Amino acid sequence: MKSLRFNSVFDIIGPVMVGPSSSHTAGAARIGKVVRSIFGEEPDKITIDLYESFAKTYRGHGTDVAIVGGLLGMAPDDERLSESLKIAYDKGIKVAFVPKSDKVDHPNTTKITMFKGDRKLTVTGVSIGGGNIQISEINGFKISLSMGTPTYITIHQDVAGMIAKVTDVFSDRDINIGTMTVTRESKGEKAIMIIEVDDRKDHEEILKELQSLKNMDNVTFFE
């Protein structure tokens, strides 16, 4: 008999969550919450494309309410998740679910597009099991973001010198940047930086310092 190996206790008992499935509910809520953090504000309209397993079972497994709850800023264990569609409706947020027949690399995949006025953000997320997720694409750029390492996500105006100012904050604290992804809507508009670092130290001070930078709109930290 092949022995089972677990990386942590959460591989055995699963995440704290509301809902029937760690992949379809907890993971879906986490994807939504990360996308909301990247977007940085409450949207006017949301389009949620669902693939393979998500497309087939999203109503029965609560994937729909989980994703929308996350997009409203709720955690996987938030008791309001079951009311998320009503809450979105009451806020005037238009939500559309679009089951897709396309084949993708993982059956629990969703592509979420957020709109706010002229702003638009498209993020593809995958629920890989046990409440764990990966972000595989932002605005058409292929990335591999697991949210398993200390990660900062910034929303800022696309102006000269912003990347240098942000990286200086980490360099001044002797914190190494493992990976960094930069994307923008268009020249001079909103831009996004996703920064994975080797150390979570001083993260509260770093958040404050990054947020205080001129032309910075929003900064979020995940670990």
C-alpha positions in Angstrom: 0.0 0.0 0.0 1.4 3.4 -1.0 2.0 5.7 1.9 0.2 9.0 2.1 2.2 12.2 2.5 0.8 15.5 3.7 2.4 18.9 3.7 0.4 20.2 6.6 -2.6 19.5 8.9 -4.8 21.4 6.4 -4.2 18.7 3.8 -6.0 16.4 6.3 -8.8 18.4 7.8 -9.2 21.0 5.1 -9.8 24.8 5.5 -12.3 26.5 7.7 -15.2 27.3 5.4 -18.9 27.6 4.8 -20.1 25.2 2.1 -19.9 21.6 0.9 -16.6 21.5 -1.0 -13.1 22.8 -0.3 -12.4 23.0 -4.1 -15.8 24.4 -5.2 -16.6 26.6 -2.3 -13.5 27.5 -0.2 -11.2 27.7 -3.2 -13.8 29.6 -5.2 -14.3 32.1 -2.4 -10.5 32.6 -2.1 -10.2 33.2 -5.9 -12.9 35.8 -5.7 -11.3 37.6 -2.7 -7.9 37.7 -4.4 -9.5 39.1 -7.6 -11.3 41.8 -5.5 -8.0 42.7 -3.8 -6.3 43.0 -7.2 -9.1 45.2 -8.5 -9.0 47.3 -5.4 -12.6 48.6 -5.4 -16.2 47.4 -5.6 -17.2 46.7 -9.2 -20.3 47.8 -11.2 -20.5 44.6 -13.2 -19.0 41.1 -13.0 -18.8 38.4 -15.6 -17.8 35.0 -14.4 -16.8 32.3 -17.0 -16.8 28.8 -15.6 -15.0 25.8 -17.0 -15.4 22.0 -16.9 -16.3 20.9 -13.3 -17.1 24.4 -12.2 -19.4 24.9 -15.2 -21.2 21.6 -14.5 -21.8 21.9 -10.8 -21.4 25.6 -9.8 -25.0 25.9 -8.6 -25.2 22.7 -6.7 -21.8 23.1 -5.0 -22.2 26.8 -4.2 -19.4 27.9 -6.4 -21.5 30.8 -7.7 -22.2 32.2 -4.2 -18.6 31.5 -3.1 -17.0 33.4 -6.0 -19.4 36.4 -5.6 -18.9 36.4 -1.9 -15.1 36.6 -2.4 -15.6 39.4 -4.9 -17.5 41.3 -2.2 -14.5 40.8 0.1 -15.8 37.8 2.1 -13.5 35.1 3.4 -14.4 31.3 2.9 -15.8 31.0 6.4 -18.0 34.1 6.2 -21.6 33.2 7.1 -22.8 35.8 4.6 -21.6 33.7 1.7 -24.9 32.1 1.1 -26.5 35.5 0.7 -23.8 36.9 -1.6 -25.9 37.0 -4.7 -28.7 38.9 -3.0 -26.1 41.3 -1.4 -24.6 42.0 -4.8 -28.1 42.6 -6.3 -29.0 45.0 -3.5 -25.8 46.9 -4.2 -26.7 47.2 -7.8 -23.9 45.0 -9.0 -24.7 43.1 -12.2 -23.5 39.5 -12.1 -23.4 37.1 -15.1 -22.4 33.4 -15.0 -21.2 32.0 -18.3 -20.6 28.2 -18.4 -18.0 27.4 -21.0 -17.4 24.2 -23.0 -13.7 24.9 -23.7 -11.1 22.4 -22.4 -8.7 23.9 -19.9 -5.7 22.6 -17.9 -7.6 22.2 -14.6 -11.3 21.3 -14.2 -11.9 23.9 -11.4 -11.1 27.0 -13.4 -12.9 30.4 -13.6 -12.1 33.6 -15.5 -13.5 36.6 -13.8 -13.9 40.0 -15.4 -14.6 43.0 -13.2 -15.9 46.4 -14.5 -16.0 49.8 -12.8 -16.8 52.6 -15.2 -14.1 52.5 -17.8 -11.9 50.2 -15.7 -11.7 46.5 -16.6 -9.7 43.6 -15.0 -9.7 40.0 -16.2 -8.2 37.3 -13.9 -8.1 33.5 -14.3 -8.0 31.5 -11.2 -7.8 27.7 -10.4 -9.0 25.9 -7.3 -6.5 23.1 -6.9 -7.9 21.4 -3.9 -8.1 21.8 -0.1 -9.0 25.5 -0.5 -5.7 26.2 -2.2 -5.7 28.3 -5.4 -3.5 29.5 -8.2 -3.9 32.7 -10.3 -2.8 31.8 -13.8 -3.5 34.9 -15.9 -4.1 38.6 -15.4 -5.3 40.8 -18.3 -4.0 38.2 -20.8 -0.6 37.9 -19.1 0.3 34.3 -18.2 1.6 34.1 -14.6 1.8 31.5 -11.8 0.7 32.9 -8.5 0.0 30.3 -5.8 -0.6 32.7 -2.9 1.5 30.3 -0.8 4.4 32.8 -0.3 4.3 36.3 1.0 2.8 38.4 -1.8 2.1 42.1 -2.2 -0.3 43.3 -4.9 -0.3 47.0 -5.8 -2.7 49.1 -7.9 -1.2 52.4 -9.0 -1.1 55.0 -11.7 1.2 54.1 -14.6 3.8 56.8 -14.1 7.6 56.8 -14.5 9.6 55.6 -11.5 6.9 53.7 -9.7 8.6 50.3 -10.0 11.9 51.7 -8.7 10.1 53.4 -5.7 8.3 50.1 -4.8 11.4 47.9 -5.1 13.4 50.4 -3.0 11.0 49.8 -0.1 12.0 46.1 -0.1 15.7 46.7 -0.8 15.9 49.1 2.2 14.7 46.3 4.5 17.0 43.7 2.8 14.0 41.7 1.6 14.6 39.7 -1.6 12.0 39.8 -4.3 11.5 36.3 -5.7 9.1 37.1 -8.6 7.5 40.3 -9.9 4.8 40.7 -12.5 3.8 44.2 -13.8 0.9 44.8 -16.1 -1.2 47.8 -17.0 -4.5 48.6 -18.7 -2.8 51.1 -21.1 -0.1 53.7 -21.0 -0.7 56.2 -18.2 -3.7 54.4 -16.8 -4.0 51.9 -13.9 -1.1 49.4 -13.4 -0.7 46.3 -11.3 2.4 44.9 -9.6 2.4 41.4 -8.0 5.5 40.9 -5.9 6.4 37.6 -4.2 9.1 38.0 -1.5 11.2 35.7 0.6 10.3 37.2 3.9 7.1 38.4 5.6 9.0 40.6 8.1 7.8 44.2 8.6 4.8 43.6 6.3 2.6 46.0 8.2 5.2 48.8 7.9 5.8 47.9 4.3 2.1 48.2 3.5 1.9 51.6 5.1 5.0 52.8 3.3 3.8 51.5 -0.1 0.3 53.0 0.4 1.9 56.4 1.2 3.7 56.5 -2.2 2.4 59.2 -4.6 0.1 57.7 -7.3 -0.5 54.5 -5.3 -4.2 53.5 -5.1 -4.3 50.3 -3.2 -1.9 47.7 -1.6 -2.7 44.2 -0.4 -0.6 41.6 1.4 -1.2 37.9 1.2 0.6 35.0 3.0 
